[in-house]
């Protein structure tokens, strides 16, 4: 499994850009959590605006580009998130799981590459 934690949480208004080049623009007011993992840690850039993570057993979509040492996720209004909360990038949490096969499919690669970074 591959775990991290939330380091920052911010509520954004509709129309705010996220990440390099603002490749994601908030369609409505939403909560964004920052995860201190990036492509330097082996998390594929190709998951920008495509991947998901688990926080409190809930899937949270990656929003914006994966940066060298961090990325952001949208937090659904059904959960409350704060700095220090555990994040699962690969593995299980609650009744949900994210497999290497799922990540590889989103990243257009093979599962072995996910494990090798």
Kinemage of the C-alpha trace (Angstrom):
@kinemage 1
@onewidth
@group {chain A} dominant
@subgroup {mainchain}
@vectorlist {calphas} color= white
{ca unk a 1} P 0.000 0.000 0.000
{ca unk a 2} L 0.963 3.646 -0.485
{ca unk a 3} L -0.203 6.087 2.188
{ca unk a 4} L 0.227 9.764 2.965
{ca unk a 5} L -1.680 12.384 4.922
{ca unk a 6} L -3.521 15.623 4.327
{ca unk a 7} L -1.268 18.641 4.954
{ca unk a 8} L -3.615 21.495 4.031
{ca unk a 9} L -7.360 22.008 3.589
{ca unk a 10} L -8.955 25.029 1.943
{ca unk a 11} L -12.462 25.972 0.872
{ca unk a 12} L -12.517 27.537 -2.611
{ca unk a 13} L -15.234 29.446 -4.409
{ca unk a 14} L -16.523 28.554 -7.878
{ca unk a 15} L -14.250 29.578 -10.738
{ca unk a 16} L -10.889 29.178 -8.962
{ca unk a 17} L -8.035 27.466 -10.814
{ca unk a 18} L -6.025 24.697 -9.181
{ca unk a 19} L -2.467 23.612 -9.933
{ca unk a 20} L 0.046 24.564 -12.584
{ca unk a 21} L -1.748 26.164 -15.506
{ca unk a 22} L -5.071 25.987 -13.642
{ca unk a 23} L -5.959 22.789 -15.512
{ca unk a 24} L -8.873 22.350 -13.114
{ca unk a 25} L -11.325 25.150 -12.361
{ca unk a 26} L -13.776 24.662 -9.501
{ca unk a 27} L -17.298 24.387 -10.953
{ca unk a 28} L -18.839 25.260 -7.575
{ca unk a 29} L -17.637 26.067 -4.053
{ca unk a 30} L -15.634 23.078 -2.836
{ca unk a 31} L -13.135 21.856 -0.277
{ca unk a 32} L -9.651 21.022 -1.546
{ca unk a 33} L -7.072 18.954 0.344
{ca unk a 34} L -3.341 19.002 -0.410
{ca unk a 35} L -1.408 15.720 -0.301
{ca unk a 36} L 2.422 15.927 0.038
{ca unk a 37} L 3.202 13.361 -2.679
{ca unk a 38} L 4.165 14.080 -6.260
{ca unk a 39} L 5.862 12.681 -9.320
{ca unk a 40} L 9.240 12.829 -7.516
{ca unk a 41} L 7.749 10.221 -5.152
{ca unk a 42} L 6.611 7.984 -8.006
{ca unk a 43} L 3.002 9.138 -8.269
{ca unk a 44} L 2.367 9.356 -12.046
{ca unk a 45} L 1.782 12.803 -13.578
{ca unk a 46} L -0.646 11.117 -15.950
{ca unk a 47} L -3.078 10.881 -13.014
{ca unk a 48} L -3.514 14.671 -13.155
{ca unk a 49} L -7.275 15.361 -13.188
{ca unk a 50} L -7.862 11.578 -13.435
{ca unk a 51} L -6.759 9.698 -10.334
{ca unk a 52} L -8.487 9.211 -7.002
{ca unk a 53} L -7.380 8.684 -3.419
{ca unk a 54} L -9.206 7.463 -0.334
{ca unk a 55} L -9.834 9.680 2.676
{ca unk a 56} L -12.062 8.261 5.438
{ca unk a 57} L -12.926 5.429 3.018
{ca unk a 58} L -14.305 7.908 0.467
{ca unk a 59} L -12.943 8.388 -3.053
{ca unk a 60} L -11.636 11.891 -3.624
{ca unk a 61} L -10.688 12.854 -7.197
{ca unk a 62} L -7.339 14.403 -8.084
{ca unk a 63} L -7.852 17.971 -9.312
{ca unk a 64} L -5.190 19.904 -11.177
{ca unk a 65} L -1.763 18.685 -12.212
{ca unk a 66} L 0.350 16.340 -10.137
{ca unk a 67} L 3.270 18.526 -9.004
{ca unk a 68} L 6.790 17.411 -8.134
{ca unk a 69} L 6.028 17.105 -4.432
{ca unk a 70} L 2.278 17.535 -3.976
{ca unk a 71} L -1.161 17.284 -5.523
{ca unk a 72} L -4.681 18.346 -4.633
{ca unk a 73} L -7.951 16.443 -4.324
{ca unk a 74} L -11.578 17.534 -4.162
{ca unk a 75} L -13.225 16.558 -0.888
{ca unk a 76} L -16.929 15.697 -1.095
{ca unk a 77} L -19.250 17.501 1.289
{ca unk a 78} L -20.156 14.117 2.814
{ca unk a 79} L -16.896 13.995 4.814
{ca unk a 80} L -14.879 16.402 6.945
{ca unk a 81} L -11.128 16.468 6.389
{ca unk a 82} L -8.357 18.079 8.413
{ca unk a 83} L -4.552 18.120 8.282
{ca unk a 84} L -3.131 14.848 9.528
{ca unk a 85} L -5.944 12.677 8.150
{ca unk a 86} L -4.676 9.488 6.496
{ca unk a 87} L -4.789 9.272 2.700
{ca unk a 88} L -4.569 6.010 0.742
{ca unk a 89} L -3.134 6.309 -2.770
{ca unk a 90} L -2.811 2.545 -3.312
{ca unk a 91} L -4.529 0.040 -1.059
{ca unk a 92} L -7.725 -0.208 0.980
{ca unk a 93} L -9.555 1.979 3.455
{ca unk a 94} L -12.995 1.141 4.784
{ca unk a 95} L -14.977 -0.661 2.080
{ca unk a 96} L -13.074 0.985 -0.797
{ca unk a 97} L -9.794 0.089 -2.451
{ca unk a 98} L -7.516 1.389 -5.181
{ca unk a 99} L -5.455 -1.265 -6.958
{ca unk a 100} L -2.261 -1.024 -8.986
{ca unk a 101} L -4.292 -2.315 -11.928
{ca unk a 102} L -6.748 0.596 -11.590
{ca unk a 103} L -3.947 3.167 -11.319
{ca unk a 104} L -2.094 1.617 -14.269
{ca unk a 105} L -5.213 1.764 -16.451
{ca unk a 106} L -5.710 5.464 -15.645
{ca unk a 107} L -2.001 6.134 -16.258
{ca unk a 108} L -1.968 4.152 -19.533
{ca unk a 109} L 0.766 1.834 -18.318
{ca unk a 110} L 1.232 -1.553 -16.650
{ca unk a 111} L 0.885 -2.325 -12.920
{ca unk a 112} L 4.604 -3.160 -12.607
{ca unk a 113} L 5.512 0.414 -13.529
{ca unk a 114} L 3.283 1.698 -10.720
{ca unk a 115} L 5.309 -0.300 -8.186
{ca unk a 116} L 8.670 0.744 -9.649
{ca unk a 117} L 7.921 4.481 -9.798
